[in-house]
Structures are given as structure tokens and as C-alpha cells.
Amino acid sequence: MQNRATFEYAVIRYVPRVEREEFLNVGVILFSKRMKYLGVRFQIDEARILAFYPEADLEQLRNYLAAWEDICAGAPKGGKIGEFDLPSRFRWLVASRSTIIQSSKTHPGLCNDPETALDKLFENYVA
């Protein structure tokens, strides 16, 4: 148990019509400062999304979520934000915004392995 570390996570939401404030959970982002970890998991359930919002631009959604992956990984495709340190990248991604990709408030947790924690959160909130 001594290897447990704190983490923060947020649920990633698809909000096709921001003015209606209706959303579908499509992913989870998790950050652990002590474990130097920032990861994201998402799933685009095309049938569910199109049933929820038939005009959905699935390619645009894929591109936005791929950008979240690039930023988390610090990949060159993550642009200037991808160059930030891990805490700054996480804070930028989970900041309140009024776009079609939003996140819940952040929540705390404890884990031994952030990858496993991310997988469990993804199963609970998205899959």
C-alpha cells in the first residue's frame, strides 16, 4: 500500500449543442503528479452518438479527441500546449469551456497504478 499515490481525474463529455447542456460521456482523463502520469481513454460509440445527435460530425469528434491524446502524450502534434509540463497540460485540458468537448469537474483518488485506475474509471463512466 505504500506505493499508493493521489490522482485527479475528469470525465470527458461530448456536448453537441452547448446551449442545451446535454452530453454523453466519451472518455476519462487522469493525472498523477507523484507518478508523473497523464493519460486519456475515449470511445466513440457511433450508433449511440448518432442516436443522441443525428447531425454529429464524427470525424470532427475523432480529431478533437485525438488532439487530447497528443497533448497528454506531449507529442509534437499536441502543439504549444503539448509542450507544457504535465500539470499544466492536465489543467488546460480540464479547464471549463463551452465547446463540444468538455470535462466534468475534477475528482480525487488514490491508486497504485494510474493505468489500471484509468481503465477502471473508463469502464465505470464510459464503456
C-alpha positions in Angstrom: 0.0 0.0 0.0 3.0 2.4 0.4 3.1 2.9 -3.4 -0.3 4.5 -3.5 -0.4 7.9 -4.9 -3.1 10.6 -5.3 -4.5 11.3 -8.7 -7.1 13.6 -10.2 -9.5 12.6 -13.0 -12.3 14.1 -15.0 -14.9 12.6 -17.3 -14.7 13.8 -21.0 -18.1 14.8 -22.4 -19.4 15.2 -25.9 -21.8 18.2 -25.9 -23.1 18.6 -29.5 -25.4 21.5 -28.7 -23.8 23.5 -25.9 -26.9 25.7 -25.4 -28.9 22.6 -24.4 -26.3 21.3 -21.9 -27.0 17.7 -22.8 -24.0 15.4 -23.1 -22.7 11.9 -23.5 -19.6 10.6 -21.6 -17.0 9.7 -24.2 -13.8 9.4 -22.2 -11.7 9.9 -19.0 -8.5 11.8 -18.3 -6.3 11.0 -15.3 -3.3 12.9 -13.8 -1.0 11.8 -11.0 1.8 14.3 -10.2 3.7 11.9 -8.0 3.7 9.1 -10.6 4.3 11.6 -13.4 1.4 10.3 -15.4 -1.1 11.9 -17.7 -3.4 9.6 -19.7 -6.7 9.6 -21.5 -9.1 6.9 -22.8 -12.0 7.6 -25.0 -14.5 5.7 -27.1 -16.7 6.9 -29.9 -19.8 4.8 -30.0 -21.0 5.9 -33.4 -24.5 4.4 -33.1 -25.1 5.9 -29.6 -23.8 9.3 -30.6 -25.9 9.4 -33.8 -29.0 8.3 -31.9 -28.3 11.1 -29.5 -27.5 13.7 -32.1 -28.0 12.6 -35.8 -26.1 15.6 -37.2 -22.9 14.7 -35.3 -19.7 15.2 -37.1 -17.9 12.0 -36.0 -14.7 12.9 -37.9 -14.5 16.2 -36.1 -15.1 14.4 -32.8 -12.3 11.9 -33.5 -10.0 14.8 -34.4 -10.7 16.7 -31.2 -10.2 13.6 -29.0 -7.0 12.6 -30.9 -5.7 16.1 -30.1 -6.4 15.4 -26.4 -4.3 12.2 -26.8 -1.5 14.2 -28.5 -1.5 16.8 -25.7 -1.5 14.2 -23.0 1.5 12.4 -24.6 3.4 15.6 -25.1 3.5 14.7 -28.8 4.7 17.3 -31.4 1.1 17.2 -32.8 0.0 18.5 -29.4 1.3 21.9 -30.4 2.3 24.5 -27.8 0.0 23.0 -25.2 1.7 19.7 -25.7 5.0 21.3 -24.7 3.6 22.3 -21.2 4.6 20.3 -18.2 2.2 17.5 -17.1 0.2 19.5 -14.5 -0.2 22.4 -16.9 -1.4 20.1 -19.8 -3.9 18.5 -17.4 -5.2 21.8 -16.1 -5.5 23.2 -19.7 -7.5 20.1 -20.8 -9.9 20.1 -17.9 -10.5 23.8 -17.8 -14.1 24.9 -18.1 -15.1 25.6 -21.7 -18.1 25.9 -23.9 -17.2 23.7 -26.8 -18.5 20.3 -27.9 -15.8 18.6 -25.9 -16.0 19.4 -22.2 -14.9 17.8 -19.0 -16.6 17.2 -15.6 -15.2 18.8 -12.5 -12.0 17.1 -11.4 -12.2 14.4 -8.7 -9.5 12.9 -6.5 -8.5 9.3 -5.9 -5.7 7.0 -4.7 -4.1 4.3 -6.8 -1.0 2.0 -7.0 -1.1 2.1 -10.8 -2.6 5.0 -12.8 -3.1 2.9 -15.9 -5.3 0.5 -14.0 -7.1 3.3 -12.3 -7.8 5.0 -15.7 -9.1 1.7 -17.1 -11.5 1.2 -14.1 -12.7 4.8 -14.4 -13.3 4.4 -18.1 -15.3 1.2 -17.5 -17.4 2.9 -14.9 -18.2 6.1 -16.7 -17.9 5.4 -20.4 -17.9 1.8 -21.6 
